[in-house]
Amino acid sequence: MHVDRDKCQGHNRCYALAPELFEIDEYGYSFEVNDGLVPDGLEEKARLAVANCPEYAISISEGGDDRASSSGQ
């Protein structure tokens, strides 16, 4: 999982939906925790975060390459 810092506008929906997967920086922008690895059992929360990002700033991929992925579009 990856948050594109250039696209994130600080809505923080991802953090509200999945605080286990995201943190908020000092400027109010989200970033992924755990090097973007989604722990077992939190995959649905990760997909929910992607689907609810109004800026399409979050992406997920299977197999560990979190930057070559699908977005919420």
ROVO-49229 format. One record per atom (N, C-alpha, C, CB): x, y, z; residue number from 1; atom name. Coordinates in nm, 2 decimals. Glycine has a CB too. Layout:
      X      Y      Z num atomo
      X      Y      Z NUM    CA
...
end
This chain:
      X      Y      Z num atomo
   0.08  -0.12   0.00   1     N
   0.00   0.00   0.00   1    CA
   0.09   0.12   0.00   1     C
  -0.10   0.00   0.12   1    CB
   0.04   0.23  -0.07   2     N
   0.12   0.35  -0.08   2    CA
   0.03   0.47  -0.08   2     C
   0.21   0.34  -0.21   2    CB
   0.07   0.58  -0.01   3     N
   0.00   0.71  -0.02   3    CA
   0.09   0.80  -0.11   3     C
  -0.02   0.77   0.12   3    CB
   0.04   0.85  -0.21   4     N
   0.11   0.94  -0.30   4    CA
   0.10   1.08  -0.23   4     C
   0.05   0.95  -0.45   4    CB
   0.21   1.12  -0.18   5     N
   0.22   1.25  -0.10   5    CA
   0.19   1.37  -0.19   5     C
   0.36   1.26  -0.04   5    CB
   0.21   1.36  -0.32   6     N
   0.18   1.47  -0.41   6    CA
   0.03   1.49  -0.43   6     C
   0.25   1.45  -0.54   6    CB
  -0.05   1.38  -0.42   7     N
  -0.19   1.38  -0.44   7    CA
  -0.27   1.40  -0.31   7     C
  -0.24   1.25  -0.50   7    CB
  -0.22   1.36  -0.20   8     N
  -0.29   1.37  -0.07   8    CA
  -0.32   1.51  -0.03   8     C
  -0.20   1.30   0.05   8    CB
  -0.44   1.54   0.00   9     N
  -0.48   1.67   0.04   9    CA
  -0.52   1.69   0.19   9     C
  -0.60   1.72  -0.05   9    CB
  -0.50   1.58   0.26  10     N
  -0.52   1.59   0.41  10    CA
  -0.66   1.57   0.45  10     C
  -0.47   1.71   0.46  10    CB
  -0.74   1.50   0.37  11     N
  -0.88   1.48   0.41  11    CA
  -0.89   1.38   0.53  11     C
  -0.97   1.42   0.30  11    CB
  -0.79   1.29   0.54  12     N
  -0.77   1.19   0.64  12    CA
  -0.88   1.09   0.66  12     C
  -0.76   1.26   0.77  12    CB
  -0.95   1.07   0.55  13     N
  -1.05   0.96   0.55  13    CA
  -0.99   0.82   0.57  13     C
  -1.13   0.96   0.42  13    CB
  -0.87   0.81   0.51  14     N
  -0.80   0.68   0.53  14    CA
  -0.77   0.65   0.68  14     C
  -0.67   0.68   0.45  14    CB
  -0.72   0.75   0.75  15     N
  -0.69   0.74   0.89  15    CA
  -0.82   0.71   0.97  15     C
  -0.62   0.86   0.94  15    CB
  -0.92   0.78   0.94  16     N
  -1.05   0.76   1.01  16    CA
  -1.10   0.62   0.99  16     C
  -1.16   0.86   0.96  16    CB
  -1.08   0.56   0.87  17     N
  -1.13   0.42   0.84  17    CA
  -1.03   0.31   0.88  17     C
  -1.15   0.41   0.69  17    CB
  -0.90   0.34   0.88  18     N
  -0.80   0.24   0.91  18    CA
  -0.68   0.30   0.98  18     C
  -0.76   0.17   0.78  18    CB
  -0.70   0.34   1.11  19     N
  -0.59   0.40   1.18  19    CA
  -0.47   0.30   1.20  19     C
  -0.64   0.45   1.32  19    CB
  -0.50   0.17   1.19  20     N
  -0.39   0.07   1.20  20    CA
  -0.30   0.08   1.08  20     C
  -0.45  -0.07   1.21  20    CB
  -0.34   0.14   0.97  21     N
  -0.26   0.14   0.85  21    CA
  -0.20   0.28   0.81  21     C
  -0.35   0.09   0.74  21    CB
  -0.25   0.38   0.88  22     N
  -0.20   0.52   0.84  22    CA
  -0.17   0.60   0.96  22     C
  -0.31   0.59   0.76  22    CB
  -0.08   0.70   0.94  23     N
  -0.05   0.80   1.04  23    CA
  -0.07   0.94   0.97  23     C
   0.09   0.79   1.10  23    CB
  -0.07   1.04   1.05  24     N
  -0.09   1.18   1.00  24    CA
   0.04   1.25   1.04  24     C
  -0.22   1.25   1.06  24    CB
   0.10   1.32   0.94  25     N
   0.22   1.40   0.97  25    CA
   0.18   1.54   1.04  25     C
   0.30   1.42   0.85  25    CB
   0.28   1.61   1.07  26     N
   0.26   1.74   1.13  26    CA
   0.18   1.84   1.05  26     C
   0.39   1.80   1.17  26    CB
   0.17   1.82   0.92  27     N
   0.10   1.91   0.83  27    CA
  -0.04   1.86   0.80  27     C
   0.17   1.93   0.70  27    CB
  -0.08   1.74   0.86  28     N
  -0.21   1.69   0.84  28    CA
  -0.23   1.59   0.72  28     C
  -0.31   1.80   0.82  28    CB
  -0.12   1.55   0.66  29     N
  -0.12   1.46   0.55  29    CA
  -0.10   1.32   0.59  29     C
  -0.02   1.50   0.44  29    CB
  -0.16   1.22   0.53  30     N
  -0.15   1.08   0.56  30    CA
  -0.02   1.02   0.51  30     C
  -0.27   1.01   0.52  30    CB
   0.02   0.92   0.57  31     N
   0.13   0.83   0.52  31    CA
   0.11   0.69   0.57  31     C
   0.27   0.88   0.55  31    CB
   0.15   0.59   0.50  32     N
   0.13   0.45   0.54  32    CA
   0.23   0.41   0.65  32     C
   0.15   0.36   0.41  32    CB
   0.19   0.32   0.73  33     N
   0.28   0.27   0.83  33    CA
   0.33   0.13   0.79  33     C
   0.21   0.26   0.97  33    CB
   0.42   0.08   0.86  34     N
   0.47  -0.06   0.84  34    CA
   0.53  -0.07   0.70  34     C
   0.36  -0.16   0.87  34    CB
   0.59   0.03   0.65  35     N
   0.65   0.03   0.51  35    CA
   0.55  -0.01   0.41  35     C
   0.76  -0.07   0.51  35    CB
   0.42   0.02   0.44  36     N
   0.32   0.00   0.34  36    CA
   0.26  -0.15   0.34  36     C
   0.36   0.03   0.21  36    CB
   0.32  -0.23   0.42  37     N
   0.27  -0.37   0.42  37    CA
   0.14  -0.38   0.50  37     C
   0.38  -0.46   0.49  37    CB
   0.04  -0.44   0.45  38     N
  -0.09  -0.46   0.51  38    CA
  -0.09  -0.59   0.58  38     C
  -0.20  -0.45   0.41  38    CB
  -0.10  -0.59   0.72  39     N
  -0.11  -0.71   0.79  39    CA
  -0.23  -0.80   0.76  39     C
  -0.11  -0.68   0.94  39    CB
  -0.21  -0.92   0.78  40     N
  -0.32  -1.02   0.76  40    CA
  -0.44  -0.97   0.84  40     C
  -0.28  -1.16   0.79  40    CB
  -0.56  -0.98   0.78  41     N
  -0.68  -0.94   0.84  41    CA
  -0.72  -0.79   0.82  41     C
  -0.67  -0.96   0.99  41    CB
  -0.63  -0.71   0.77  42     N
  -0.66  -0.57   0.75  42    CA
  -0.67  -0.53   0.60  42     C
  -0.55  -0.48   0.81  42    CB
  -0.68  -0.64   0.51  43     N
  -0.69  -0.61   0.37  43    CA
  -0.81  -0.54   0.33  43     C
  -0.68  -0.74   0.29  43    CB
  -0.92  -0.57   0.39  44     N
  -1.05  -0.50   0.36  44    CA
  -1.05  -0.36   0.40  44     C
  -1.17  -0.58   0.43  44    CB
  -0.99  -0.33   0.52  45     N
  -0.97  -0.19   0.56  45    CA
  -0.89  -0.11   0.46  45     C
  -0.91  -0.18   0.70  45    CB
  -0.78  -0.17   0.41  46     N
  -0.70  -0.11   0.31  46    CA
  -0.78  -0.08   0.18  46     C
  -0.57  -0.20   0.28  46    CB
  -0.86  -0.17   0.14  47     N
  -0.94  -0.15   0.02  47    CA
  -1.04  -0.04   0.04  47     C
  -1.01  -0.28  -0.03  47    CB
  -1.10  -0.04   0.16  48     N
  -1.19   0.07   0.20  48    CA
  -1.13   0.21   0.20  48     C
  -1.25   0.04   0.34  48    CB
  -1.01   0.21   0.25  49     N
  -0.93   0.34   0.24  49    CA
  -0.91   0.39   0.10  49     C
  -0.80   0.33   0.32  49    CB
  -0.87   0.29   0.01  50     N
  -0.85   0.33  -0.13  50    CA
  -0.98   0.38  -0.19  50     C
  -0.80   0.21  -0.21  50    CB
  -1.08   0.31  -0.17  51     N
  -1.21   0.35  -0.23  51    CA
  -1.27   0.48  -0.17  51     C
  -1.32   0.24  -0.20  51    CB
  -1.23   0.52  -0.06  52     N
  -1.28   0.64   0.00  52    CA
  -1.19   0.77  -0.01  52     C
  -1.31   0.62   0.15  52    CB
  -1.07   0.75  -0.07  53     N
  -0.98   0.86  -0.09  53    CA
  -1.03   0.95  -0.20  53     C
  -0.84   0.82  -0.11  53    CB
  -1.08   1.08  -0.17  54     N
  -1.13   1.16  -0.28  54    CA
  -1.02   1.21  -0.38  54     C
  -1.20   1.28  -0.22  54    CB
  -0.90   1.20  -0.34  55     N
  -0.79   1.24  -0.43  55    CA
  -0.72   1.13  -0.50  55     C
  -0.68   1.32  -0.35  55    CB
  -0.77   1.00  -0.48  56     N
  -0.71   0.88  -0.54  56    CA
  -0.56   0.88  -0.51  56     C
  -0.73   0.88  -0.69  56    CB
  -0.53   0.91  -0.39  57     N
  -0.39   0.91  -0.35  57    CA
  -0.33   0.78  -0.29  57     C
  -0.37   1.02  -0.25  57    CB
  -0.42   0.69  -0.27  58     N
  -0.38   0.56  -0.21  58    CA
  -0.39   0.45  -0.31  58     C
  -0.47   0.52  -0.09  58    CB
  -0.28   0.37  -0.32  59     N
  -0.28   0.26  -0.41  59    CA
  -0.24   0.13  -0.33  59     C
  -0.18   0.28  -0.53  59    CB
  -0.29   0.02  -0.39  60     N
  -0.26  -0.11  -0.33  60    CA
  -0.22  -0.20  -0.44  60     C
  -0.38  -0.17  -0.25  60    CB
  -0.12  -0.29  -0.41  61     N
  -0.09  -0.40  -0.51  61    CA
  -0.07  -0.53  -0.43  61     C
   0.04  -0.36  -0.59  61    CB
  -0.09  -0.63  -0.50  62     N
  -0.06  -0.77  -0.45  62    CA
   0.08  -0.80  -0.47  62     C
  -0.15  -0.88  -0.51  62    CB
   0.15  -0.87  -0.38  63     N
   0.28  -0.91  -0.40  63    CA
   0.39  -0.81  -0.36  63     C
   0.30  -0.94  -0.55  63    CB
   0.36  -0.71  -0.29  64     N
   0.46  -0.62  -0.23  64    CA
   0.50  -0.50  -0.31  64     C
   0.57  -0.70  -0.21  64    CB
   0.48  -0.49  -0.44  65     N
   0.52  -0.36  -0.51  65    CA
   0.41  -0.26  -0.50  65     C
   0.56  -0.39  -0.65  65    CB
   0.41  -0.19  -0.39  66     N
   0.30  -0.10  -0.36  66    CA
   0.28   0.02  -0.45  66     C
   0.31  -0.05  -0.22  66    CB
   0.38   0.05  -0.53  67     N
   0.37   0.17  -0.62  67    CA
   0.32   0.13  -0.76  67     C
   0.51   0.23  -0.62  67    CB
   0.32   0.01  -0.80  68     N
   0.27  -0.03  -0.93  68    CA
   0.14  -0.10  -0.90  68     C
   0.37  -0.13  -1.01  68    CB
   0.03  -0.02  -0.89  69     N
  -0.09  -0.08  -0.83  69    CA
  -0.22  -0.02  -0.89  69     C
  -0.09  -0.05  -0.69  69    CB
  -0.32  -0.07  -0.83  70     N
  -0.46  -0.02  -0.86  70    CA
  -0.49   0.09  -0.77  70     C
  -0.56  -0.13  -0.85  70    CB
  -0.57   0.19  -0.82  71     N
  -0.62   0.30  -0.74  71    CA
  -0.77   0.28  -0.72  71     C
  -0.58   0.43  -0.80  71    CB
  -0.83   0.37  -0.65  72     N
  -0.97   0.37  -0.62  72    CA
  -1.05   0.41  -0.74  72     C
  -1.00   0.46  -0.51  72    CB
  -0.99   0.44  -0.86  73     N
  -1.07   0.49  -0.97  73    CA
  -1.14   0.37  -1.04  73     C
  -0.98   0.55  -1.07  73    CB
end
